[in-house]
Every structure is written in structure tokens, then in C-alpha cells.
Amino acid sequence: MSSDPRHPPVPSLPAAEAPPAFPEHLRELVDAYLAELHFTTEPALAGLEEAMRYSLLAGGKRIRPVLALATAAAIGMPAEEVLPLAAALELIHTYSLIHDDLPAMDDDDMRRGRPTCHVAYGEDVAILAGDGLYAEAFAHLLGAQRGAPANLVRAAAELASATGVEGMVGGQYLDVEASAPAGAGGLRKIHELKTGRLIRASVECVLLIDGQQSSVTVASLSSFAAEIGVLFQIVDDILDVTGSDEALGKTSGSDERLGKRTYVTEFGLDGARELARLAHANASSALARAATRDPSQLQQITDFIARRSF
């Protein structure tokens, strides 16, 4: 068992007694793994690591890493085998939240029920904490994830693309600059990149590491992942209007305050709910077409995203 704090030992997967509404046993596995992650042994850098872990370990749904574990289980891989990838996904997601919350972006004071990183540690440290999490995600993926070297490189390239100019960062730019085309297509483009691209990578990177699935399975799971990325954002937009600060763990109504385009502003609450219903149905249909060994946990996640209240 490794003593390197950058590569924590992989905990055993607990037995699930009954299928939960959400695969909580996978979330618990992710949380246990993340809790063992450390980024430095240098005393002078302890404050930076503290800020990184403050945001990383604040809780949350862990949708992206849980999707990775559930995808592995669906195609017959032990879920534990992709924990390093799952951790990398959550490091990147946490980095994006830290930067989203900054005064120059969404200017939010609360995240996951506690003060945002820049409120707790200052803007300068928060920016560096986000930068550090992004870099450490790739260091961890390439240093701790097992798999054929060529497959790991493909997965790392996909993750970089998913979070770059034609992925998450590009989607953020379209959002803050309001530069996407008008209409439903432009709105979907924003969120396919800003939110959906990393969710899609959570599935596709597992398939790349495995490297053994049929073209039908890969195409169907990619379609499934793209659809739940859009579903997640539609529900997020609905909750920003209907949810409470306590349930969401952040300030509700921020989209309206910032004048952002959302599925609610463009289609109304009823229209957004209908779009969510269609995205849920499309995702479930694509998952069925993938014909994986055990899609039950992926379906649980899909149903949870559609019904979530936080």
C-alpha cells in the first residue's frame, strides 16, 4: 500500500444492501478517496493546500465522479479501478466552482452551505487554489490511474479538451460575454460546453481507459452523457428560481440577478420542465441502446438529476 500522499490507497467498495435513489455507496467511496488526497508536504505551502481542501471536501453531490464509477460498473470494470479518474474529475469541478464564485464572475458568497473560497481565504489565494486543483487533477490522473499508457493519454487529452476553450472554459466565455447566438440552439450551446462537456467526459474518459467497448456502446453512452449534461443544467436553472438557499447550499436567484440566459428565462418554468422531461427520456433511451452489462446505477443517477431538489 503506497505511502505517497499524492497517490492514496484505494478503499474497498462497500456492499450495497438495496438499490438507493442515488448510488450513495459510490459517493461515499469518492468522498473517502478524496479525504486521503494531499498535495504537498512543504510547510510553506500548507495554507494553499488548506484552501484547496476546504473547497474540495465541502461535500456536494459528486455527480461527475459518481458517473465515472457507475460507467465502469456498467461496462464490467470494478468501480474502484477508476477512482483516480473520478478524483481528477472532482478536482476540476471544484476548481471551476471556486473560479465561478469570484467577484469577477458570479460574485457568490456561499457554496455548498459554507463561505466560498475567496470569502474564507481571499481572492488571491482562491484563484491559486483553483489553479492548483486543475493542475493536480492531471498529475493525479496520469500518476495514479491504471491502464494502458496510450489509453490514459487519450483520456487525459479528452479531459483537457472538455475543460478548455471548446469545453467548459469556452462555455463560461459564451455565458459571461453573452456571445452565443439567440434562440434555443445558442442556449444549448452555452450549456453543452459550460456544464455538459465535463459531465460527458466523466463517461467518455472511462470508455477511453477501458478501450474495449463496441462502437455502438461508445456512441450510445456518449449520447446518454450529452443528454444528462443538458438535463442537469435545465434542472439547475429551475432550482435557481424555485429552490431555497438552505436546500441549494448557495444563494438562489443569482442567474436572474446577473441577467443570465437560462432555460427558465427563455422558455418559462413550464417550458423548462417540459424540456427536462424530454432530456430525461432521451437520456434513458440512449442508455438502453448502449446495451451495457448493468446500467442500473447510471439510470439511478439520471433519475436523481431529473428529480433533484439541491
VMD Tcl script that draws the C-alpha trace (Angstrom):
set ca {
  {0.00 0.00 0.00}
  {1.51 3.33 -1.10}
  {2.65 5.86 1.50}
  {2.77 8.64 -1.11}
  {0.10 11.19 -0.07}
  {-0.43 12.12 -3.72}
  {-1.48 8.53 -4.51}
  {-3.73 7.36 -1.65}
  {-4.66 3.69 -1.31}
  {-7.88 2.65 -3.00}
  {-10.55 1.79 -0.38}
  {-12.71 -1.27 -0.82}
  {-16.13 -0.90 -2.39}
  {-18.80 -1.47 0.29}
  {-21.64 -3.84 -0.42}
  {-24.93 -2.15 -1.26}
  {-27.83 -3.76 0.61}
  {-30.56 -2.28 -1.59}
  {-30.56 0.00 -4.62}
  {-30.80 3.59 -3.28}
  {-32.43 6.51 -5.08}
  {-28.87 7.62 -5.78}
  {-25.86 5.28 -5.64}
  {-24.77 6.63 -2.27}
  {-22.22 3.83 -1.85}
  {-20.34 5.27 -4.84}
  {-20.49 8.79 -3.45}
  {-19.15 7.51 -0.13}
  {-16.34 5.77 -1.97}
  {-15.44 9.03 -3.73}
  {-15.59 11.04 -0.50}
  {-13.34 8.57 1.31}
  {-10.81 8.68 -1.53}
  {-10.81 12.48 -1.75}
  {-10.31 12.78 2.01}
  {-6.96 10.99 1.67}
  {-5.68 13.29 -1.08}
  {-2.89 15.70 -0.13}
  {-0.96 17.94 -2.48}
  {2.23 18.96 -0.69}
  {4.49 18.18 2.23}
  {6.09 21.65 2.11}
  {5.16 23.61 5.29}
  {5.33 26.94 3.47}
  {2.56 25.75 1.11}
  {0.24 24.47 3.84}
  {-2.08 27.46 3.53}
  {-2.60 26.85 -0.18}
  {-3.34 23.17 0.39}
  {-5.76 24.12 3.18}
  {-7.71 26.37 0.80}
  {-7.76 23.64 -1.88}
  {-9.03 21.00 0.54}
  {-11.51 23.45 2.11}
  {-13.43 23.61 -1.15}
  {-12.73 20.04 -2.29}
  {-14.04 18.46 0.92}
  {-17.07 20.73 1.37}
  {-19.37 17.93 0.21}
  {-21.72 18.09 -2.73}
  {-23.47 15.61 -4.97}
  {-20.25 14.33 -6.63}
  {-22.25 13.74 -9.82}
  {-19.21 13.65 -12.10}
  {-17.03 11.18 -10.19}
  {-20.02 9.01 -9.35}
  {-20.90 8.94 -13.05}
  {-17.38 7.68 -13.78}
  {-17.67 4.88 -11.21}
  {-21.15 3.93 -12.42}
  {-19.95 3.86 -16.03}
  {-17.14 1.50 -15.05}
  {-19.63 -0.77 -13.28}
  {-21.95 -0.67 -16.29}
  {-19.28 -1.99 -18.66}
  {-17.98 -4.62 -16.27}
  {-14.98 -2.82 -14.71}
  {-14.63 -2.72 -10.92}
  {-15.65 0.78 -9.91}
  {-12.58 1.11 -7.68}
  {-10.33 0.91 -10.73}
  {-11.29 4.38 -11.94}
  {-11.15 6.20 -8.59}
  {-8.11 8.26 -9.65}
  {-10.01 9.45 -12.73}
  {-13.06 10.14 -10.57}
  {-10.93 12.21 -8.20}
  {-9.45 14.17 -11.11}
  {-12.96 15.00 -12.31}
  {-13.93 16.32 -8.88}
  {-10.72 18.35 -8.55}
  {-11.53 20.04 -11.85}
  {-15.17 20.59 -10.93}
  {-14.14 22.15 -7.61}
  {-11.65 24.43 -9.38}
  {-14.45 25.60 -11.67}
  {-16.72 26.37 -8.70}
  {-14.01 28.38 -6.93}
  {-13.46 30.49 -10.03}
  {-17.21 30.78 -10.79}
  {-17.79 32.26 -7.33}
  {-15.16 35.01 -7.65}
  {-16.33 38.65 -7.65}
  {-15.28 38.99 -11.30}
  {-17.55 36.09 -12.24}
  {-20.76 35.25 -10.33}
  {-19.73 37.03 -7.10}
  {-21.24 34.41 -4.76}
  {-20.56 34.32 -1.03}
  {-21.91 30.83 -0.30}
  {-21.16 27.44 -1.85}
  {-22.16 24.02 -0.54}
  {-23.57 25.66 2.59}
  {-20.39 27.46 3.64}
  {-18.48 30.64 2.73}
  {-16.93 30.46 -0.72}
  {-13.19 30.02 -1.03}
  {-12.46 33.69 -1.76}
  {-14.53 34.77 1.24}
  {-12.68 32.35 3.52}
  {-9.16 32.83 2.16}
  {-9.13 35.94 -0.02}
  {-9.38 36.32 -3.78}
  {-5.68 35.82 -4.42}
  {-5.47 32.51 -2.58}
  {-8.79 31.34 -4.07}
  {-7.50 31.90 -7.61}
  {-4.34 29.95 -6.79}
  {-6.35 27.19 -5.09}
  {-8.42 26.76 -8.25}
  {-5.31 26.77 -10.42}
  {-3.69 24.21 -8.14}
  {-6.67 21.87 -8.22}
  {-6.76 21.95 -12.02}
  {-3.07 21.09 -12.33}
  {-3.20 18.42 -9.63}
  {-6.12 16.76 -11.41}
  {-3.92 15.88 -14.37}
  {-0.94 14.99 -12.18}
  {-3.16 12.57 -10.28}
  {-4.83 11.09 -13.35}
  {-1.53 10.41 -15.09}
  {0.31 9.33 -11.94}
  {-2.26 7.17 -10.18}
  {-4.76 5.84 -12.75}
  {-4.01 2.35 -14.03}
  {-4.47 1.46 -17.67}
  {-2.67 1.09 -20.96}
  {-0.45 4.17 -21.41}
  {-1.98 5.06 -24.78}
  {-5.47 4.83 -23.30}
  {-4.52 7.06 -20.35}
  {-3.11 9.67 -22.72}
  {-6.35 9.61 -24.73}
  {-8.39 10.05 -21.54}
  {-6.18 12.93 -20.38}
  {-6.49 14.60 -23.78}
  {-10.27 14.24 -23.66}
  {-10.39 15.72 -20.16}
  {-8.22 18.66 -21.22}
  {-10.41 19.28 -24.26}
  {-13.58 19.03 -22.17}
  {-12.33 21.75 -19.83}
  {-10.66 24.07 -22.35}
  {-11.67 26.63 -24.95}
  {-14.05 24.27 -26.75}
  {-15.34 22.92 -23.46}
  {-16.05 24.29 -20.01}
  {-13.97 27.48 -20.28}
  {-15.43 28.29 -23.70}
  {-18.93 27.79 -22.35}
  {-18.16 30.17 -19.48}
  {-16.98 32.75 -22.00}
  {-20.19 32.45 -24.01}
  {-22.10 32.91 -20.75}
  {-20.26 35.93 -19.33}
  {-19.94 37.71 -22.68}
  {-23.48 36.82 -23.81}
  {-21.98 35.98 -27.20}
  {-23.90 32.80 -28.04}
  {-26.50 33.01 -30.82}
  {-30.07 33.84 -29.85}
  {-32.64 31.10 -29.51}
  {-32.72 27.57 -28.19}
  {-29.67 26.44 -30.16}
  {-27.45 29.16 -28.71}
  {-28.63 28.47 -25.17}
  {-27.97 24.75 -25.58}
  {-24.50 25.53 -26.95}
  {-23.61 27.51 -23.82}
  {-24.58 24.69 -21.52}
  {-23.30 21.84 -23.67}
  {-19.88 23.41 -23.19}
  {-20.13 25.05 -19.76}
  {-21.78 22.17 -17.87}
  {-22.38 19.27 -20.20}
  {-18.86 18.82 -21.54}
  {-17.30 17.78 -18.21}
  {-20.28 15.56 -17.43}
  {-19.82 13.90 -20.82}
  {-16.11 13.44 -20.14}
  {-16.99 11.66 -16.90}
  {-18.42 8.86 -19.02}
  {-16.22 9.05 -22.09}
  {-12.90 9.03 -20.20}
  {-13.86 5.70 -18.61}
  {-14.57 4.27 -22.06}
  {-11.21 5.54 -23.31}
  {-9.34 3.98 -20.39}
  {-11.14 0.69 -20.95}
  {-10.69 0.79 -24.71}
  {-12.68 -2.39 -25.34}
  {-16.28 -1.36 -25.94}
  {-18.13 -1.63 -29.24}
  {-18.73 1.44 -31.36}
  {-22.47 1.14 -30.64}
  {-21.90 1.17 -26.88}
  {-19.49 4.09 -27.08}
  {-21.80 6.16 -29.30}
  {-24.86 5.41 -27.19}
  {-23.14 6.19 -23.89}
  {-21.75 9.42 -25.37}
  {-25.28 10.43 -26.40}
  {-26.54 9.49 -22.95}
  {-23.86 11.60 -21.27}
  {-24.52 14.60 -23.52}
  {-28.23 14.45 -22.73}
  {-27.80 14.25 -18.95}
  {-25.42 17.21 -19.15}
  {-28.22 19.29 -20.65}
  {-30.74 17.78 -18.22}
  {-28.54 18.78 -15.28}
  {-28.40 22.39 -16.46}
  {-32.13 22.66 -17.13}
  {-32.90 21.41 -13.63}
  {-30.23 23.73 -12.21}
  {-31.92 26.69 -13.90}
  {-35.29 25.62 -12.50}
  {-33.88 25.26 -8.99}
  {-32.25 28.69 -9.17}
  {-35.79 30.07 -9.35}
  {-37.71 27.61 -7.16}
  {-35.11 26.37 -4.64}
  {-34.23 27.80 -1.23}
  {-30.77 28.97 -0.17}
  {-30.74 26.29 2.52}
  {-31.56 23.44 0.14}
  {-29.19 24.62 -2.60}
  {-26.29 25.46 -0.28}
  {-25.81 28.72 -2.21}
  {-27.69 31.92 -2.94}
  {-30.73 31.26 -5.12}
  {-31.78 33.70 -7.83}
  {-28.21 34.51 -8.85}
  {-28.91 33.87 -12.54}
  {-31.66 36.49 -12.58}
  {-29.52 38.91 -10.58}
  {-26.73 38.61 -13.14}
  {-29.10 38.78 -16.12}
  {-28.03 35.38 -17.46}
  {-29.78 33.42 -20.17}
  {-31.35 30.32 -18.69}
  {-33.90 27.73 -19.72}
  {-36.38 29.47 -17.42}
  {-35.81 32.97 -18.83}
  {-36.17 31.68 -22.40}
  {-38.90 29.06 -22.00}
  {-40.61 29.83 -18.69}
  {-40.91 27.39 -15.79}
  {-43.40 25.13 -17.52}
  {-41.39 25.10 -20.73}
  {-38.18 24.31 -18.85}
  {-39.87 21.46 -17.01}
  {-41.07 20.00 -20.31}
  {-37.55 20.26 -21.75}
  {-36.23 18.49 -18.66}
  {-38.79 15.72 -19.16}
  {-37.69 15.28 -22.77}
  {-33.98 15.28 -21.87}
  {-34.64 12.66 -19.20}
  {-36.47 10.47 -21.70}
  {-33.74 10.91 -24.32}
  {-31.01 10.04 -21.83}
  {-32.85 6.91 -20.69}
  {-33.40 5.84 -24.29}
  {-29.72 6.30 -25.18}
  {-28.69 4.34 -22.09}
  {-30.96 1.46 -23.12}
  {-29.41 1.45 -26.61}
  {-25.92 1.11 -25.11}
  {-26.79 -2.44 -24.01}
  {-24.29 -2.41 -21.13}
  {-23.97 -5.22 -18.61}
  {-25.59 -3.30 -15.75}
  {-26.98 0.18 -16.48}
  {-28.96 0.38 -13.21}
  {-26.67 2.81 -11.43}
  {-26.43 5.09 -14.46}
  {-30.23 5.09 -14.62}
  {-30.40 5.93 -10.91}
  {-28.15 8.93 -11.48}
  {-30.27 10.05 -14.45}
  {-33.45 9.81 -12.39}
  {-31.80 11.64 -9.49}
  {-30.67 14.51 -11.72}
  {-34.20 14.86 -13.08}
  {-35.78 14.88 -9.62}
  {-33.13 16.61 -7.54}
  {-34.01 19.49 -5.25}
  {-30.46 20.66 -4.44}
}
mol new
graphics top color blue
foreach p $ca { graphics top sphere $p radius 0.5 }
foreach p [lrange $ca 0 end-1] q [lrange $ca 1 end] { graphics top cylinder $p $q radius 0.2 }
display resetview
